[in-house]
Amino acid sequence: MPRPDTLTVETIEAYAEEVAARYEFNPEWDDIRDFTQRLGGSITVQPVIDIRHAESGSLIVEGNGRFRISLSPKTGRLRDNFTIAHELGHYFLHTGTPEGTHPGSFGRYGDTPEERQANRFAAALLMPQARFRELTRQIGRNIPVLAGCFNVSPRAAEVRLESLGL
């Protein structure tokens, strides 16, 4: 795992792809929820009394390879896929790996370096750069089709296009 203070865009991209290869995750075929469970994680939807105050996602690392991801009750499956991958970004980049995690928690608040790093990790995990570029060459900037290929929201595919300069 790279040190959090040395993370560059390139390092995060490469590490997300390394994680996918190491744990045999193919975003075009595998469900991110199943992948999370294989890693020792569980996913729940946050119970809220006042739905206006539901956060978008959070991660609690219990240690010993166990962790929990909580999702907002206000979002849909495609948005949740990115949230899960984002929380996995915190898990791998900021708390360790399944073999050596450190207990802690992350909420999805603000525009901090850690949040941007987790977003980049999620994008690279769900939409690997080489494959995303290849599909973009084949089908163009068809955002709904790209989003469908990777099981992400159209907005996530659009941001990925922009971040890769496509």
Secondary structure, 3 states (H helix, E strand, C coil): CCCHHHCCHHHHHHHHHHHHHHCCCCCCCCCHHHHHHHCCEEEEECCCCCHHHCCCEEEEEEECCEEEEEECCCCCHHHHHHHHHHHHHHHHHHHCCCCCCCCEEEECCCCCHHHHHHHHHHHHHHCCHHHHHHHHHHHCCCHHHHHHHHCCCHHHHHHHHHHCCC
